[in-house]
Amino acid sequence: MRQGLRAAGMPEAMAVAVLGMSTGLRDGFVAEQPRSVLSTTPTTLEAWAREELVGVV
């Protein structure tokens, strides 16, 4: 997978990070801090994209 990401033009450090995240999810990743009212934002991805990306993309 790393070689494929690199072949697609991804920098080495990013390829290693993506591979690490993928492996962690596959192997039963457990978040260090569980989601709670204090750690979760009420903003949806759609709302964020509308507010931050309109006119930029």
Buried (B, 14 or more C-beta within 10 A) or exposed (E): EEEEBBEEEBEEEEBBEBEEEEEEEEEEEEEEEEEEEEEEEEEEEEEEEEEEEEEEE
